[in-house]
């Protein structure tokens, strides 16, 4: 995909990647997560503009105490009528007939319950064997293209070594290039330091760096949640650390939040606040900027926000910041962008996913 023979994809005149089913494989990854609970908001795969997406990460499968990988919502994933088939996962797979270059990957883990059994499973050879066998079983059963490990996250160097052994075993049963093996990792060095990243990268096709949630209701002061520059925790600092540990740049995928974090009673970063607006402090990006607010783009640090009475200070990515991040990816020769998550995006000129795609492939 990244050989010298690869040519930069250029849209042919009059063709739209959102509906075009036969176009060249793009040089850059432009991936997005789909959380299975969004099907209950009537957001099936057929409602999404998938032509701008190279990889769909279907979230989430979970892990039992014995190591069994299982779908977290059997009804939504395999039984609910969706787009003329049974289950949302099959609905994504059948769309590969239309979007022939798109790959569908099952993401295992996530926050909270999704990751609570990873440490014990990865430390036990029999449980790891069960994990690998059942993960491959789901790949075969649904005809998907690989597995994404979203263990949040190895908490010490011992767990870091177990994590690498788990990746090694998965790579044995999911050989490249037929299958894709990826991982999602926090952006902070406090978490990344527990993993020999160079060793992990030997087994991985992509490392999705979650370069967002740098600020939120857990912190005493407001802050930009996904700034690219200008802080000890930023997109740039995270990428620099990962690359310094021996990870090939092309395997690094920069994360973009498709939501905003709200801080009431404030009008900018570095302030005390009185609470959080939205749903648990979060607004879908498509609902931003908030009514009656002014949207800002801080070019210096690569951060966006809006400020106003409805939601206070809301920190989020905008088309301007995503363009800036896509240009950063190209300048730094990284692998691309990924988005959490596809359902929160806007349509048209304000689409973050389309902005990222167009910038990556027009540089």
Residue, then its C-alpha position, 0 to 999 in steps of 0.5 A: x500500500x505504501x510502496x514506491x509504485x503507489x500513486x497518490x489518488x486523485x479524484x476523477x472529474x465528475x466522480x464522488x468517492x462517497x458513491x464510487x465503488x471502484x477507485x484506486x486504493x488511497x495512499x493514506x488511511x482515512x478510517x472511522x469507528x462505528x459504535x454498535x449502539x448507534x444503530x438504536x439511533x437509526x444510523x445503519x451502515x447504509x446511512x453513512x458516506x463510506x466512500x471516504x473511509x478506508x477502514x471501518x472499525x466495528x466497536x465493540x466486541x468484548x472479552x470474557x474471563x476465560x478469554x472468549x471474544x464475543x459480540x457485545x450486543x448479539x441482537x444489534x450485531x447479528x439479529x436485528x434487521x438492518x439494511x436487508x440483512x441480519x445484524x449491523x455487522x453483516x450490513x457493513x460486510x455486505x457494503x464491501x460489494x459496493x465499496x470494494x477497497x473498504x476493509x471492515x475490522x472488529x474492534x475488541x475492548x473499549x473503555x470500562x467493561x470492554x477492557x476489564x478482562x484483558x490483563x488476566x487473559x493476556x497473562x495466561x497462555x490458555x486464555x490467550x489461546x482461547x482469545x486468539x481462537x475465538x477472535x479468528x472464529x468471528x473473523x471467519x464467521x462474518x467475513x471481516x478483514x481483521x481485528x483491532x485491539x482496544x485494550x485501555x490499557x496496559x497499566x505496567x510493564x508486565x502487562x505491556x509484555x503480555x500485550x505484545x505476546x497477545x499481538x504476536x499470537x494474533x498475528x500468527x492466526x491473522x497473517x498479513x497482508x490477508x488480514x489487518x491487525x491494529x491497535x488503539x492506544x492512549x496518546x499520553x506517555x504515562x500509558x505508552x511507556x508501559x509498552x515496548x512500542x517497537x516490538x508491538x509494531x512488528x505485529x501491527x499494521x496500524x497504531x491508532x493514537x487516541x490523540x483526544x480527550x486531553x481535557x474533560x470533566x475529570x480535570x479541575x480546569x478547562x483545556x483543549x481536548x485535541x490540540x495538535x501543538x503547544x502542550x506536553x500532551x498534544x498530537x505532535x508530542x504523542x507522535x514524536x514519542x511513538x516515532x522515537x521508540x522505533x515505530x515506523x511513521x507509516x504505521x501511526x494513525x492520528x486520532x480525530x474526535x468527532x465530538x466536543x467536550x463542554x465546560x460550563x461557566x467558562x469561555x476558554x482554556x485554563x479556567x475553572x468551570x461550573x459543570x458540563x453541558x450536552x450528554x455527559x459533557x459531550x456534544x456530537x460534532x454535527x450539533x456544533x457550533x452551539x446555537x448563538x456561539x462563535x466558532x474559533x480556530x487557533x492555528x498556532x496550536x491546531x485547536x477549535x472551539x466555540x464559546x457561548x451561553x449554550x454549552x459554555x466553552x466547547x472544545x472540538x475539531x473543525x474542518x480547519x483543524x482537521x485540514x491542519x492535522x491532515x497536512x501534519x500527517x502528510x508532512x510527517x509522513x504518517x499513515x493517516x487519520x482515524x475518527x471516533x466516530x463516524x455517526x457524529x459527523x456532519x455532511x457537506x463542507x463541514x464534514x470532518x471525514x470528508x475534509x480529512x480525506x480530501x486534504x490527505x489526497x490532494x496534498 
